């Protein structure tokens, strides 16, 4: 039961902070933070992606995406390539080292995911549906 005076957005913020903390701890040996693992996960969903597409996926400002890209490039995990559809822009691609880093972090992520899914039990699909509804409601508000 939620404490009196809270609301759905506050509850989501609390869950987000807790999830980030749990994942940061689990991912520490991989060298990636929870947020970085999330960004790498988005980048693994396609061969290349523009920074604008990544910002849309992350619901993040371009400056945040730029910061991630610079950090990942310095690690040798992301490379920029000229956009074949628009020579004035570029696309991002995870390098083989970036894909290996994501795979290693994934090995630390999966046991946490399995624990959460097990703890949710049969309610896991309905929780995911509720989160999708919430994501949609927030997108309409943005």
N, C-alpha and C positions, 0 to 999 in steps of 0.2 A: 504494500500500500504506500502510495506517495505521500510525503509529508504535506500537511495543509499549507496552502499558499503557493504550491508549485503549479506548473502548467506543462502542456505537452512539449513546448520548445525548451523549457528548462530541463525537463526529463531527458530529452534527446541530447542536450548539451552534456548532462551528467553521464549518460551512456557513452557518448563519444569520448569524453575524457577517460573514462574507465577502460574502454576498448583500446584506446591509444596507449595508455599506460601498460596494460597487459601485453599488448603486442610489442611495444618498445622493449620490454623486459625479455620477451621470448626471442626477439630478433637480434638482440645485442651481439651474440656471437657472429652473426652474418655481416655486421657492419652497416646494415640498413636500419633506418627508423621505420616505424609503422607508416608514417606518411610517405616516405620514400618507397617503401614496398608497394604501397597503393599506386603510386605514380608508375613504377616499373610494371605493375600488373596491367595498368591501362595501356602502356606502351607495348606490352607483349600481345595485346589483343589484335594488333594489326602490324603489317610490315613497316609502314611509315605513317606518321601523323604530323600535321602542322601544329605549331604552337597554339594557334587559335582553337583548333579542334581539341587539343589537350586541355586548354583553359576551360572550354565548354564542358568537357567530361568531368573535370575537377570542380567546376563551379568556382573557379579561382580567377583573380585578376591576372592580366598579362605579366605584371611585375613578379608575381609569385612563380609563374611558370618560367620566366626568364631566370630567376634565381635557381630553380631546380635544374634547368638545362645547363647553366654554367657549372654547377656543382657536379653534375653527372658527367659532363664533358671532361672536367678536370680529373675524374676517376678513370676516364677512358671507357665509360659505360654507355655513352650516347654520342652519336655523330650527327652533324648537320649536313644535309645534302641539298643542292639546289632543287626546288620544287619543279618537277617536269611539267606541271600544269600552269605554273606562274613563275617565270624566271626571276621575278622581283622578290620572291619569298623563298623559304626553305622548309624542308621536312625534317623530322627527327626520326632516327632509327637507333634501336638498341644495338650495341655492338655484341659480338660473341661473349666478351667479358661481362657486359651488362646482363645478358641472358643467363650466364652462369651465376652471377651474383643473385639474380632473381630466383633462380632454381634453388640455390643454397638457402636463401631466406625462406623460400616456400617449404623447405623441409622443417624449418622451425615453426612456421605458421600453421601447418596442417594439424599437428597435435592440439594446438589451441582451438582451432576450428572444430575439430572432432569433439573436444570437451564441451564446447558451447552447444553444439548440435545435440549431443547426448543429454546435456542438462535441460535443454528445451523439449526434448522428446517429441511427442506427437504434435506439439504446438509450433514447431519450427516452421512449417509451411505457412501457417496463419500469421506468424510474426513477420515473415518475409513479405507477405501480401500487405500487411499493415505498413511496413516500412516503405514499400513501393507506393502506396497511397499517400503517405506522408511526403515522400520525395516529390510526387506529382503536385500536391497541394503547395509545397514550398516553391516549386518551379513556377507555378501560376502566380505566386506572390512576388517573385523576383523581377 
